Amino acid sequence: MKVRELIEKADLKVFSAEKGLDNDISGGYTSDLLSDVMGNAEAGNVWITLQTHKNIIAIASLKELAAIVLVKGYEPNEDTLIQSREENIAILGTNAEAFEISAIIYNLIMS
């Protein structure tokens, strides 16, 4: 599944990095601890978090993640948006809780 397909099927908002919408998704990872994501997320995962600062882009780039989904209506900081465009990592958003959107994304990817 491509990031752009996930956006449509999960009704996600696009904040930035439209060039990253063609990234392939291989799975997902839900965590708000940067060290946890750095140690356990896999390339191609969609990262689900409430973190909004630019360090999320550094982690996503390092781990070659497909996209980042911000939960609970959180929006990225301006410097996070700038960094996401430079790295072509899409930042997406939802009003859903992490538990809810994780289940939705899991079902979409695994079906």
C-alpha positions in Angstrom: 0.0 0.0 0.0 1.2 3.5 -0.8 0.9 6.4 1.7 -1.6 8.2 -0.6 -3.9 5.1 -0.5 -3.7 5.1 3.3 -4.7 8.8 3.4 -7.9 8.1 1.4 -8.9 4.9 3.2 -8.1 6.1 6.8 -9.4 9.7 6.1 -6.1 11.3 7.1 -5.1 14.9 6.8 -1.9 15.8 4.9 0.3 18.4 6.6 3.4 18.2 4.4 5.8 16.4 2.1 3.5 15.5 -0.8 6.5 13.9 -2.5 6.4 11.3 0.2 2.9 10.2 -0.7 4.2 7.5 -3.0 6.3 5.8 -0.3 5.4 2.1 0.2 4.0 1.0 3.5 5.1 -2.3 4.9 3.7 -2.0 8.4 3.2 0.3 11.3 4.6 1.3 14.7 2.9 3.1 17.5 5.0 4.9 20.2 5.7 8.3 21.6 9.2 7.4 22.8 11.8 8.4 20.2 14.3 5.8 21.5 11.7 3.1 21.3 11.0 4.0 17.6 14.7 4.2 16.9 15.3 0.8 18.3 12.2 -1.1 17.1 10.5 0.5 14.1 11.3 -1.0 10.7 11.9 0.6 7.3 8.6 1.2 5.5 6.5 1.5 8.7 4.0 4.2 9.3 4.8 5.8 12.7 1.8 6.7 14.9 2.6 9.3 17.6 1.6 12.5 19.3 5.1 14.0 19.1 5.2 17.1 16.9 8.8 18.4 17.1 11.4 18.2 14.3 13.2 15.3 16.0 10.5 13.0 14.7 11.7 13.7 11.2 15.3 12.8 12.1 14.1 9.4 13.5 11.8 8.8 10.5 14.6 9.5 8.1 17.1 7.4 10.0 14.7 4.4 10.1 13.4 5.0 6.5 9.8 5.2 7.7 7.1 5.6 5.1 5.2 8.4 6.9 4.3 9.8 10.3 0.7 10.0 11.6 -0.1 12.5 14.4 -3.0 11.6 16.6 -5.6 13.5 18.7 -5.7 16.5 16.5 -2.0 17.4 17.1 -0.3 19.5 14.4 3.4 19.6 13.6 5.6 22.6 14.5 6.7 24.8 11.6 10.3 23.6 11.7 9.0 20.0 11.6 7.1 20.8 8.4 10.2 22.3 6.8 12.3 19.3 7.8 9.7 16.8 6.5 9.7 18.5 3.1 13.5 18.3 2.9 13.4 14.6 3.8 10.2 13.8 1.7 8.6 12.1 4.8 4.8 12.9 4.8 3.3 14.1 8.0 -0.3 13.1 8.3 -2.9 13.7 11.0 -6.1 12.4 12.6 -8.4 13.4 15.4 -8.5 9.7 16.5 -6.7 8.3 19.5 -3.5 6.3 18.9 -5.3 3.1 19.8 -8.1 3.7 17.3 -6.0 4.8 14.3 -3.5 1.9 15.0 -6.3 -0.6 14.6 -7.6 1.1 11.5 -4.2 1.2 9.8 -3.4 -2.4 10.9 -6.6 -3.6 9.3 -6.0 -1.6 6.1 -2.4 -2.8 5.7 -2.9 -6.4 6.6 -6.1 -7.0 4.5 
